[in-house]
Amino acid sequence: MRNLYILGLVMLLLLSGCAPDFDQETEVVQDSDKKAEKAIIPRYNISDSYYKAVIPYKTGKARGIVSAYINNRLDIDEFETGLMRIAQDSYPSNKYFFQEGQYLEKDTVQDWLKRKRSDAQQKAYEVAVAKAKNSKEKELPNEGLNPVFDTSNEDPGYEAAMQKSPIYIGAITEQNYLIKNNEDKLELGGIVIGIGMNSHHYYNLPDSMGGYPRDVKISNADIESEGKKAAEEIINRIRTQKEYSSIRDIPIVVALFRQEAASSVAPGNFIMKAKVDPNSSKIGKWETINEKYYFFPSNDAKNNYREDSLMVQNFSDAIADFFPNFTAVVGKGFYKNDELQELTLTIPMQFYGKAEVIGFTQYVTGLIMEHFDNYISLQVYIESESGAESVIVRDAGENEPTVHVYN
């Protein structure tokens, strides 16, 4: 469904004459690992909120880690796009260009997301690996960022130990930001590291102990302290290990993301960020990030932002007054510094023809003008059992929305 929305917006741009002008793209040389490669910077940018990506597009070295380790699809999207939003403060999109992380390897990140092994566990691990390879025992890295868990499945203290030693670090991602140098070549100008912190620890007990899934909630204080600890270790490794010697003089921004529960209908949010100067392994002062998503309708939204909750409810009621087969509007609001910045609404409807879709879309567009002030960035998706029917988009500051009805 998400891809259909994006496709619709692209088609809308094409029809409105705002399509990218590929004949006027900029060719540059990209310095990559001391090798010069031809790269293309697209002329067109969707908006100032997004970075231009360098072509040919390079996928990240740790591609797939985020989607494999984060439980909630909403968290996956916000973890990546929210990190780009944070990057804007240090690497503005009118000067820098986006590239997926090219330095943290997939195997490395997977090792970092494991538990730290105790001395006894490490010894046993080295012996097992040596036997499997029919070679002499050798030292292997023990770089897990999550706490040691040193008890067997048969130990009566297993559950207590599991609750005291949850998996705090759920995901790690790297983003690179390129900039033109004085020779008009692209070079690495900044790095952003996102650390996804679990707010819930899920595990199963052995059959002998009950065998059913457990859910331990992790406190915000523990999320913050363990996240900072992990950030310090990650930065120290990047600054000191020889495989990262080529990026020691690159500034780094590190940010902590609090994941929501796997069943949450709203994504998690970034809670803190800090900067690391070039050639330094010391993390600067941590800054609190005041961002939050709320689902509409919900008790949380009603209790914390009653006026906004009522605004969405009145909009839903206005639709119901004229369309009896309508159920309800559902939505997601993004708040920054306690102000509603962006609102995404979905309207499920049953239609019996294209004329109904057009008429309903026109009616909803009028209601948007009446019910929502233009300081809010607004997206309204109208859907049926067949899929996406139409989309209404109004950027913050615009008086009238852009409307597209799918064929």
C-alpha positions as CSV (number, residue, x, y, z in Angstrom):
1,M,0.0,0.0,0.0
2,R,2.8,2.4,0.9
3,N,4.3,1.8,-2.6
4,L,1.0,2.6,-4.2
5,Y,0.9,6.0,-2.4
6,I,4.4,6.8,-3.5
7,L,3.6,5.8,-7.0
8,G,0.6,8.0,-7.0
9,L,2.5,11.0,-5.9
10,V,5.1,10.4,-8.5
11,M,2.4,10.2,-11.2
12,L,0.9,13.4,-9.9
13,L,4.2,15.2,-10.3
14,L,4.5,13.9,-13.8
15,L,1.1,15.1,-14.7
16,S,1.6,18.5,-13.2
17,G,4.8,19.2,-15.2
18,C,7.0,19.0,-12.1
19,A,8.9,15.9,-13.1
20,P,12.6,15.6,-12.7
21,D,14.7,17.0,-15.5
22,F,17.1,14.2,-16.0
23,D,18.8,16.0,-18.9
24,Q,20.2,18.5,-16.4
25,E,21.6,16.2,-13.8
26,T,25.0,17.0,-12.5
27,E,27.9,14.6,-13.1
28,V,30.6,14.7,-10.4
29,V,33.5,12.5,-9.3
30,Q,33.1,10.7,-6.0
31,D,36.2,9.9,-4.0
32,S,35.5,6.4,-2.5
33,D,38.2,4.6,-0.6
34,K,40.8,6.6,-2.5
35,K,39.3,5.6,-5.8
36,A,37.6,8.1,-8.2
37,E,34.2,7.1,-9.4
38,K,31.7,8.9,-11.6
39,A,28.5,9.9,-9.8
40,I,25.3,11.7,-10.7
41,I,23.5,14.2,-8.5
42,P,19.8,14.3,-9.5
43,R,18.6,17.9,-10.3
44,Y,15.2,17.4,-8.8
45,N,14.5,17.0,-5.1
46,I,11.1,16.0,-3.7
47,S,11.3,18.7,-1.0
48,D,13.8,20.4,1.3
49,S,13.0,17.8,3.9
50,Y,14.7,15.1,1.9
51,Y,18.3,14.6,0.7
52,K,19.3,14.0,-2.8
53,A,20.7,10.5,-3.2
54,V,23.9,10.0,-5.3
55,I,23.5,7.8,-8.4
56,P,24.5,5.0,-8.9
57,Y,22.8,4.2,-5.6
58,K,25.0,2.2,-3.2
59,T,23.1,0.0,-0.8
60,G,24.4,-0.1,2.8
61,K,27.0,-2.6,3.9
62,A,24.7,-3.7,6.7
63,R,21.6,-3.8,4.5
64,G,18.7,-5.7,6.0
65,I,19.8,-5.5,9.6
66,V,17.1,-3.0,10.6
67,S,14.2,-4.9,9.1
68,A,15.5,-8.1,10.6
69,Y,16.0,-6.9,14.2
70,I,13.1,-4.4,14.7
71,N,9.7,-6.0,15.4
72,N,7.4,-3.2,14.4
73,R,7.1,-2.2,10.7
74,L,6.3,1.4,11.8
75,D,9.5,1.5,13.8
76,I,11.5,0.4,10.8
77,D,10.3,3.3,8.7
78,E,10.7,5.9,11.5
79,F,14.1,4.7,12.6
80,E,15.5,5.4,9.1
81,T,13.6,8.5,8.0
82,G,13.7,10.0,11.5
83,L,17.5,9.7,11.5
84,M,17.6,11.7,8.2
85,R,15.5,14.4,10.0
86,I,18.0,14.5,12.8
87,A,20.9,14.7,10.3
88,Q,19.5,17.9,8.9
89,D,20.6,19.9,12.0
90,S,24.3,19.0,11.3
91,Y,24.3,18.2,7.6
92,P,21.7,20.4,5.9
93,S,20.1,18.9,2.8
94,N,20.9,21.9,0.6
95,K,24.6,21.1,0.9
96,Y,24.9,17.4,1.7
97,F,23.9,14.3,-0.2
98,F,22.6,11.0,1.2
99,Q,24.3,7.6,0.9
100,E,23.6,4.4,2.9
101,G,26.3,3.4,5.3
102,Q,29.4,2.1,3.6
103,Y,31.7,1.3,6.7
104,L,29.9,-0.9,9.2
105,E,29.8,-4.4,7.8
106,K,26.7,-6.6,8.3
107,D,28.6,-9.2,10.2
108,T,30.1,-6.5,12.4
109,V,26.7,-5.1,13.3
110,Q,25.3,-8.5,14.0
111,D,28.1,-9.2,16.4
112,W,27.6,-5.9,18.2
113,L,23.9,-6.7,18.6
114,K,24.7,-10.0,20.4
115,R,25.1,-10.5,24.1
116,K,28.6,-10.0,25.6
117,R,30.0,-13.4,26.5
118,S,31.4,-14.2,29.9
119,D,35.0,-15.4,30.2
120,A,33.8,-19.0,30.5
121,Q,31.4,-18.6,27.5
122,Q,34.1,-17.0,25.4
123,K,36.5,-19.8,26.1
124,A,33.9,-22.4,25.2
125,Y,33.1,-20.5,22.1
126,E,36.7,-20.4,20.9
127,V,37.1,-24.1,21.5
128,A,33.9,-24.9,19.6
129,V,35.0,-22.8,16.6
130,A,38.4,-24.3,16.6
131,K,37.0,-27.8,16.6
132,A,34.5,-27.0,13.9
133,K,37.3,-25.7,11.7
134,N,39.7,-28.5,12.6
135,S,42.3,-25.9,13.6
136,K,44.0,-24.7,16.7
137,E,42.0,-22.7,19.2
138,K,42.3,-19.0,18.5
139,E,41.0,-15.7,19.9
140,L,37.6,-14.5,18.5
141,P,36.1,-11.1,19.0
142,N,33.7,-10.7,21.9
143,E,32.0,-7.4,21.1
144,G,28.4,-7.9,22.0
145,L,26.8,-4.7,23.3
146,N,24.0,-6.4,25.2
147,P,24.6,-7.7,28.8
148,V,26.0,-11.1,29.6
149,F,23.5,-13.9,30.3
150,D,25.3,-16.6,32.2
151,T,22.9,-19.3,33.3
152,S,21.4,-22.5,31.7
153,N,17.9,-23.2,30.6
154,E,17.5,-25.6,33.6
155,D,18.7,-23.1,36.2
156,P,15.8,-22.1,38.5
157,G,17.1,-18.5,38.4
158,Y,16.8,-18.4,34.6
159,E,13.7,-16.2,34.4
160,A,15.0,-13.8,37.1
161,A,18.3,-13.5,35.3
162,M,16.5,-12.9,31.9
163,Q,14.4,-10.1,33.5
164,K,17.5,-8.5,35.0
165,S,19.5,-8.8,31.8
166,P,17.2,-7.9,28.9
167,I,18.3,-7.2,25.3
168,Y,18.6,-3.4,25.4
169,I,20.2,-2.7,22.0
170,G,17.8,-3.8,19.2
171,A,19.3,-2.3,16.1
172,I,22.2,-0.2,14.8
173,T,22.2,1.7,11.5
174,E,24.7,3.9,9.7
175,Q,24.0,6.8,7.3
176,N,26.6,8.7,5.3
177,Y,26.4,12.3,4.1
178,L,28.5,13.5,1.2
179,I,29.6,17.0,0.4
180,K,31.4,18.7,-2.5
181,N,34.9,19.7,-1.8
182,N,36.9,22.6,-3.3
183,E,37.7,20.5,-6.4
184,D,34.0,19.9,-7.0
185,K,34.3,16.3,-6.0
186,L,32.0,14.4,-3.6
187,E,33.6,13.2,-0.4
188,L,32.3,12.0,2.9
189,G,31.3,14.9,5.1
190,G,29.5,13.4,8.0
191,I,28.2,10.2,9.5
192,V,25.1,9.5,11.5
193,I,24.8,6.4,13.8
194,G,21.3,5.4,15.0
195,I,20.9,3.0,17.9
196,G,17.5,1.4,18.3
197,M,16.7,0.7,21.9
198,N,14.1,-1.9,22.9
199,S,11.3,-0.7,25.2
200,H,10.1,-4.3,25.6
201,H,12.2,-7.5,26.0
202,Y,10.4,-10.6,24.6
203,Y,11.6,-14.1,25.4
204,N,10.3,-17.6,25.7
205,L,10.8,-19.8,28.8
206,P,11.9,-23.4,28.2
207,D,9.0,-26.0,28.2
208,S,10.1,-27.2,31.6
209,M,9.4,-23.7,33.1
210,G,6.0,-23.0,31.4
211,G,7.2,-22.4,27.9
212,Y,5.0,-19.4,27.0
213,P,6.2,-16.0,25.8
214,R,7.2,-13.3,28.3
215,D,7.2,-9.6,27.9
216,V,9.4,-7.4,30.2
217,K,9.0,-3.7,29.9
218,I,12.2,-1.7,30.0
219,S,12.2,1.6,31.9
220,N,13.0,4.9,30.1
221,A,15.9,5.4,32.6
222,D,17.5,2.1,31.6
223,I,16.9,2.8,27.9
224,E,18.8,6.1,28.3
225,S,21.7,4.8,30.4
226,E,22.2,1.7,28.3
227,G,21.9,3.6,25.1
228,K,24.6,6.1,26.1
229,K,26.9,3.3,27.2
230,A,26.4,1.5,23.8
231,A,27.0,4.8,22.0
232,E,30.3,5.4,23.8
233,E,31.5,1.9,22.9
234,I,30.5,2.2,19.3
235,I,32.2,5.5,18.8
236,N,35.3,4.2,20.6
237,R,35.5,1.3,18.1
238,I,35.0,3.5,15.1
239,R,37.7,5.9,16.2
240,T,40.3,3.3,17.3
241,Q,39.9,0.2,15.2
242,K,42.1,0.1,12.1
243,E,39.4,-0.8,9.7
244,Y,37.8,2.6,10.3
245,S,41.1,4.6,10.0
246,S,39.9,6.4,6.9
247,I,36.9,8.0,8.7
248,R,38.6,9.1,11.9
249,D,38.5,12.7,10.8
250,I,34.8,12.6,10.0
251,P,32.3,14.2,12.4
252,I,29.6,11.8,13.7
253,V,26.1,12.4,15.1
254,V,24.8,9.6,17.2
255,A,21.1,9.3,18.1
256,L,19.0,7.0,20.4
257,F,15.7,5.7,19.2
258,R,13.1,4.2,21.6
259,Q,11.2,1.4,19.9
260,E,7.6,0.9,20.7
261,A,6.0,-2.5,21.5
262,A,5.6,-4.9,18.7
263,S,1.8,-4.5,18.7
264,S,1.9,-0.7,18.8
265,V,-0.2,1.2,16.2
266,A,2.2,4.2,16.4
267,P,5.9,4.2,15.8
268,G,8.6,4.9,18.4
269,N,10.6,8.1,18.6
270,F,14.2,9.4,18.9
271,I,14.9,10.5,22.4
272,M,18.5,11.8,22.5
273,K,21.3,12.9,20.2
274,A,24.9,14.0,20.5
275,K,27.9,15.0,18.3
276,V,31.4,13.6,18.1
277,D,34.1,15.9,16.7
278,P,36.6,14.8,14.0
279,N,39.5,12.8,15.4
280,S,37.8,12.6,18.8
281,S,36.2,9.6,20.5
282,K,34.5,11.8,23.1
283,I,30.8,12.2,22.8
284,G,29.6,15.7,23.3
285,K,26.7,16.8,25.5
286,W,23.6,14.8,25.0
287,E,20.5,16.7,23.8
288,T,17.0,15.6,24.5
289,I,14.8,15.2,21.5
290,N,11.1,16.0,22.1
291,E,9.3,14.0,19.5
292,K,6.4,11.7,19.7
293,Y,3.8,10.0,17.6
294,Y,0.1,9.6,18.6
295,F,-2.6,7.4,17.1
296,F,-6.0,8.8,16.4
297,P,-8.4,8.0,17.9
298,S,-6.8,6.8,21.1
299,N,-6.9,7.6,24.8
300,D,-3.3,8.7,24.8
301,A,-4.0,11.4,22.1
302,K,-7.2,12.4,23.9
303,N,-5.5,12.8,27.3
304,N,-2.4,14.6,26.0
305,Y,-3.7,16.6,23.0
306,R,-7.4,17.0,23.6
307,E,-7.9,19.8,21.0
308,D,-6.2,17.9,18.2
309,S,-8.0,14.7,19.1
310,L,-11.3,16.7,18.9
311,M,-10.3,18.2,15.6
312,V,-9.8,14.8,14.0
313,Q,-13.0,13.5,15.6
314,N,-15.0,16.5,14.2
315,F,-13.6,15.8,10.8
316,S,-14.6,12.2,11.0
317,D,-18.1,13.1,12.2
318,A,-18.6,15.5,9.3
319,I,-17.9,12.7,6.9
320,A,-20.3,10.4,8.7
321,D,-23.1,12.9,8.5
322,F,-23.2,12.5,4.7
323,F,-21.9,9.0,4.1
324,P,-23.7,6.4,6.1
325,N,-21.4,3.5,5.0
326,F,-18.4,5.3,6.4
327,T,-16.8,3.8,9.5
328,A,-14.2,6.2,11.0
329,V,-11.0,8.1,10.2
330,V,-7.8,6.7,11.6
331,G,-4.6,8.6,11.7
332,K,-1.1,9.3,13.1
333,G,0.1,12.6,14.3
334,F,3.8,13.6,14.6
335,Y,4.6,16.0,17.4
336,K,7.8,18.0,17.9
337,N,8.3,20.1,21.0
338,D,4.7,19.4,21.8
339,E,3.4,20.9,18.6
340,L,1.6,19.0,15.9
341,Q,3.8,19.0,12.8
342,E,2.4,16.3,10.6
343,L,-0.9,14.5,10.4
344,T,-1.5,11.4,8.3
345,L,-5.2,10.3,8.0
346,T,-6.6,7.2,6.4
347,I,-10.3,7.0,5.3
348,P,-11.6,3.5,4.6
349,M,-14.7,3.5,2.4
350,Q,-16.8,1.2,0.2
351,F,-17.3,2.5,-3.3
352,Y,-19.5,1.3,-6.2
353,G,-18.0,3.4,-9.0
354,K,-15.4,6.0,-9.9
355,A,-17.9,8.8,-9.8
356,E,-18.4,8.0,-6.1
357,V,-14.7,8.2,-5.5
358,I,-14.4,11.5,-7.2
359,G,-17.4,13.0,-5.4
360,F,-16.2,11.8,-2.0
361,T,-12.7,13.0,-2.6
362,Q,-14.0,16.5,-3.5
363,Y,-16.1,16.5,-0.4
364,V,-13.3,15.5,1.9
365,T,-11.0,18.1,0.3
366,G,-13.5,20.8,1.3
367,L,-13.7,19.5,4.8
368,I,-9.9,19.6,5.1
369,M,-10.0,23.3,4.3
370,E,-12.5,23.8,7.1
371,H,-11.1,21.6,9.8
372,F,-7.3,21.8,9.6
373,D,-5.2,24.9,9.9
374,N,-2.5,25.2,7.3
375,Y,0.4,25.1,9.7
376,I,0.0,21.3,9.7
377,S,1.6,19.1,7.0
378,L,-1.3,16.9,6.1
379,Q,-1.7,13.7,4.1
380,V,-5.1,12.0,3.6
381,Y,-5.4,8.6,2.0
382,I,-8.8,7.4,0.8
383,E,-9.0,3.6,0.5
384,S,-11.4,0.8,-0.4
385,E,-11.2,-3.0,-0.3
386,S,-9.6,-2.7,-3.8
387,G,-6.8,-0.5,-2.5
388,A,-5.8,3.2,-2.7
389,E,-8.5,5.3,-4.4
390,S,-7.2,8.9,-3.9
391,V,-4.7,10.9,-2.0
392,I,-4.9,14.5,-0.7
393,V,-1.7,16.3,0.3
394,R,-1.2,19.7,1.7
395,D,2.3,20.9,2.9
396,A,2.6,23.2,5.9
397,G,2.1,26.8,4.9
398,E,0.1,25.9,1.7
399,N,-3.5,27.2,1.5
400,E,-4.8,24.6,-0.9
401,P,-4.1,20.8,-1.1
402,T,-3.0,18.8,-4.1
403,V,-5.4,16.0,-5.0
404,H,-5.0,12.9,-7.1
405,V,-7.6,10.2,-7.9
406,Y,-6.1,6.9,-9.0
407,N,-7.2,5.4,-12.3
